[in-house]
Amino acid sequence: MPQTQPQTARDYYNEIYKVGGLDNFADGEVCFDDDPKLDTFFIFGQSKHMREFMQLDGTFAKLSKPMQEQLKKDFLIVRGYNKGIAFDNNEFYDKDGASWLNEAHGFLDKAATKQIRIRLTINWETLRYKRSVELLDHDSRFLSEVARFGRCEDVSPAIHQHGAANLDSTPSR
């Protein structure tokens, strides 16, 4: 029996893209780690693009006032994929200076004396990124980080993406 070549993150992405299965709320950019052995990738969309589209087609004005206020803020909607399988939920990253942050979460022990959060920094000219997991103390002071680097590219609009987003986990802003 011939051995098949292991799939790469790009192979998994191409497979999902061709059938239109990417999360259509986060299908603006696709990002791949510099390490070709990793079979994970993530996609993201910018709230400002969603807001502009909704303003042009008239749906923004039909939203509730609280939802309009939320969409006026800049944030990223991020969806990760591992071996072509989407993570359970979207992540939301708020603007933080020149980067984007998700909400910090307690971890390590039952007392939650430490927290982690993810910071995404993107060079918009080259689309190079740094994605780091930051460890914080109980007062949310930075302790250390572990970072990965890679490059993003535009998701082609040639095939409409219709993958379902789980927006039930949308955090209040």
C-alpha positions as CSV (number, residue, x, y, z in Angstrom):
1,M,0.0,0.0,0.0
2,P,1.6,3.4,-1.0
3,Q,2.2,5.8,1.8
4,T,0.4,9.2,1.4
5,Q,2.1,12.4,2.1
6,P,1.0,14.0,5.4
7,Q,-1.2,17.0,5.0
8,T,0.0,20.4,5.8
9,A,-2.0,23.3,7.4
10,R,-2.3,24.7,3.9
11,D,-3.7,21.4,2.5
12,Y,-6.3,21.4,5.3
13,Y,-7.2,25.0,4.6
14,N,-7.5,24.4,0.8
15,E,-9.8,21.4,1.4
16,I,-12.1,23.5,3.6
17,Y,-11.9,26.6,1.4
18,K,-12.9,24.6,-1.8
19,V,-16.2,23.5,-0.3
20,G,-16.9,26.9,1.3
21,G,-16.6,25.6,4.8
22,L,-14.7,28.4,6.5
23,D,-16.4,30.4,9.2
24,N,-18.0,33.2,7.2
25,F,-17.7,35.7,10.1
26,A,-13.9,35.3,10.2
27,D,-13.0,34.6,6.6
28,G,-11.0,37.8,5.9
29,E,-7.5,36.5,6.4
30,V,-5.9,33.1,6.8
31,C,-2.7,32.7,8.8
32,F,-0.1,30.0,8.8
33,D,2.7,29.4,11.3
34,D,6.3,29.6,10.0
35,D,6.8,26.0,11.1
36,P,5.5,23.9,8.2
37,K,5.2,20.8,10.5
38,L,2.3,22.4,12.4
39,D,-1.1,21.4,11.0
40,T,-3.0,24.3,12.6
41,F,-4.0,27.6,11.1
42,F,-6.4,30.4,12.0
43,I,-8.6,32.8,10.1
44,F,-9.9,36.2,11.2
45,G,-12.2,39.0,10.2
46,Q,-12.2,42.6,11.2
47,S,-15.3,44.1,12.8
48,K,-14.8,47.3,10.7
49,H,-15.3,45.3,7.5
50,M,-18.5,43.7,8.8
51,R,-19.7,47.2,10.0
52,E,-19.0,48.8,6.6
53,F,-20.7,46.0,4.7
54,M,-23.8,46.2,7.0
55,Q,-23.9,50.0,6.6
56,L,-23.8,49.7,2.8
57,D,-26.6,47.1,2.6
58,G,-28.8,48.8,5.2
59,T,-28.7,46.0,7.8
60,F,-26.7,48.0,10.3
61,A,-29.5,50.5,11.0
62,K,-31.9,47.5,11.7
63,L,-29.7,46.2,14.5
64,S,-30.5,46.9,18.1
65,K,-28.8,50.0,19.5
66,P,-26.5,47.9,21.9
67,M,-25.4,45.7,18.9
68,Q,-24.7,48.8,16.8
69,E,-22.6,50.2,19.7
70,Q,-20.7,46.9,19.9
71,L,-20.0,46.9,16.1
72,K,-18.7,50.4,16.3
73,K,-15.7,49.2,18.3
74,D,-12.8,47.6,16.5
75,F,-12.2,43.9,17.2
76,L,-11.2,40.8,15.5
77,I,-13.2,37.6,15.2
78,V,-10.7,34.7,15.2
79,R,-11.4,31.0,14.4
80,G,-8.7,28.3,14.8
81,Y,-8.5,25.0,12.9
82,N,-6.6,21.9,13.8
83,K,-6.2,19.3,11.0
84,G,-9.1,20.9,9.2
85,I,-11.4,20.8,12.2
86,A,-12.7,24.2,13.5
87,F,-12.2,25.0,17.2
88,D,-15.5,25.0,19.1
89,N,-15.9,28.8,19.3
90,N,-14.8,32.0,17.8
91,E,-12.4,34.1,19.9
92,F,-12.8,37.9,20.1
93,Y,-9.7,40.1,20.3
94,D,-10.1,43.7,21.3
95,K,-7.7,46.5,20.0
96,D,-4.9,47.1,22.4
97,G,-2.5,49.7,21.0
98,A,-0.7,48.1,18.0
99,S,-2.0,44.7,18.8
100,W,-5.2,42.7,19.7
101,L,-6.0,40.9,22.9
102,N,-8.5,38.3,23.9
103,E,-10.0,38.1,27.4
104,A,-7.7,36.8,30.2
105,H,-8.7,33.5,31.7
106,G,-7.6,32.0,35.0
107,F,-5.6,28.8,35.0
108,L,-3.0,26.6,36.6
109,D,-4.7,26.0,40.0
110,K,-8.1,26.0,41.6
111,A,-7.4,29.4,43.1
112,A,-6.7,30.9,39.6
113,T,-3.7,32.7,40.9
114,K,-2.4,33.0,37.3
115,Q,-4.1,34.0,34.1
116,I,-3.4,33.6,30.4
117,R,-4.4,35.7,27.4
118,I,-3.5,35.7,23.8
119,R,-2.0,38.7,22.0
120,L,-2.0,39.0,18.2
121,T,0.3,41.6,16.6
122,I,0.1,42.0,12.8
123,N,2.3,44.0,10.5
124,W,-0.4,45.2,8.1
125,E,2.1,46.0,5.4
126,T,3.7,42.5,5.2
127,L,0.9,40.5,7.0
128,R,3.6,38.9,9.2
129,Y,2.2,38.1,12.7
130,K,3.3,37.3,16.2
131,R,0.8,35.3,18.3
132,S,1.8,35.0,21.9
133,V,0.3,33.4,25.0
134,E,1.0,35.7,27.9
135,L,1.1,34.6,31.5
136,L,-0.2,37.1,34.0
137,D,-0.2,37.2,37.8
138,H,-3.4,37.5,39.9
139,D,-3.2,41.3,39.4
140,S,-3.0,40.9,35.6
141,R,0.6,42.0,35.5
142,F,2.7,40.4,32.7
143,L,5.0,37.6,33.8
144,S,6.1,35.9,30.6
145,E,5.1,34.8,27.1
146,V,5.5,32.1,24.5
147,A,5.2,33.3,21.0
148,R,4.7,31.8,17.5
149,F,5.3,33.7,14.2
150,G,3.9,33.4,10.8
151,R,2.3,35.1,7.8
152,C,-1.3,35.8,6.9
153,E,-2.9,36.3,3.5
154,D,-6.2,37.4,2.2
155,V,-8.9,34.7,1.8
156,S,-10.0,34.8,-1.8
157,P,-13.6,35.8,-2.3
158,A,-13.9,33.5,-5.3
159,I,-15.7,30.8,-3.3
160,H,-18.4,32.1,-0.9
161,Q,-17.7,30.7,2.6
162,H,-20.8,29.5,4.5
163,G,-19.3,27.8,7.5
164,A,-21.3,28.3,10.6
165,A,-20.0,30.5,13.3
166,N,-20.9,29.9,16.9
167,L,-21.8,33.4,18.0
168,D,-23.6,32.2,21.1
169,S,-20.3,32.6,22.9
170,T,-20.0,36.3,21.9
171,P,-18.7,38.0,25.0
172,S,-20.2,41.3,26.0
173,R,-18.0,44.2,25.3
